[in-house]
Amino acid sequence: MKDGLQAWGLYSMMYRNKKLTQSAKYESCVSCGADDGTVVWAHSNRYRHGKGRGMKAHDVFGSYLCHQCHALFDCNKMPPCTFYCESLDEWFLFMWERSMIVACEKGYLK
């Protein structure tokens, strides 16, 4: 039985991009600017992005986040940033947009 977005035919399989996820080791945190070696490709925690129990969201729905910002995000708390966001969803959307610009400019996405 299919569930969620697969049931509607929106996603037939999970999108994975090793080049994108591994690129985080070369980037700074898009939220706080940390460049301390802890930056990872932090996947979205939203069901609409393919997240499920024991399953990460599609790789395209992620952001370059340091350990501290990623831990806060995973606990549904607002990480530090240099601008005002009203909700965690708004914050993640902005981090995702910033990360996509970096990934496209550097050729991690094609």
N, C-alpha and C positions, 0 to 999 in steps of 0.2 A: 504494500500500500504506500502510495506517495503521500508526502505531507507538505504543508505550507506552499512555498512558491513553486516547487516541483509539480504539485497537483495542478497548478494553473498553467504549466508548461513554460514558465519563465526561465527556469534553469534546468537543463537536462543533466549537467554534471558539474562538479565543483571546479572552479577555475583555480589552478595552482600555477605559480610563477616563482621558481627557485631563485632566479636572478633578482627579482624584486625583493623577496624576503631577505636574501643574504646581503643586499645592498645596504641594509641598515648599519652594518658595522663601519661604514664609511661616512655616515651622516650624523648631523646634530639633531637633538630633540627639537621638534617643531613647536613645542609648547613653551619650554623654559630656556631653550638654547644650549642645554648641557651637551658637552662633547667629551664625555668622561669614559667612553668605552662600554657603556651599559645600554646604548641605544639599540632597540630591536624594532622589527616590523610588528606593531601591536594591532592585532585583528579586531574588527568591530565586534561588539557583544550583542548586536541586534539580530533578531530572528529574520528580519527582512533582508539581511545581507548574507543569509545562508548559515548563520550560527545555529547549532543544535547541541543537544546533550552529548558531550564527548567529541564534538566536531567544531572546528574553527570555521569562521565565515570565509567566503571567497577571498583569495589573496588580494584582489583589487580593492577590497574594503579594509584598509588598514592605514596606519600612520607611523611615522618615525617618532618613537617615544623612548625616553630614558627610563631606567628602572623605577625611579620615584613617580614619575607621571603615569607610567603604565600601571603600577600598583594602585594608585589612587583611582584611575579610570576603571580598573577591574573591580574595585570596591564601590563603584557608583558615586565617587566623590570628585569634585571639580579640581583638577590639577592646577598648579600655578601657571599663569600666562600673563602676557603683557596687554591684554585687552579684556573687555567685559563681555561675558556670555550669560544669557539668562538660564540656560539649561545645559545639561551634559550632552544632550543630542546636538544642540547648536555648537557646543565646543568641539565635539568629535567631527562634525561636518567641516568646521573651519580647519581643524588639524588635517583631515583627509584632503581637503582642497590644497593646503600648503604642501603636503607630501606628494600629491599627484603632480604638482608643478615641478618639484625637485626631480621626481622619478622620470618624468617626460623629458625635462631638459638634459638629464644625464644619460638618457637612453636605456633606462631600466625597463621601460614599457615601450612596446612597438606595436 
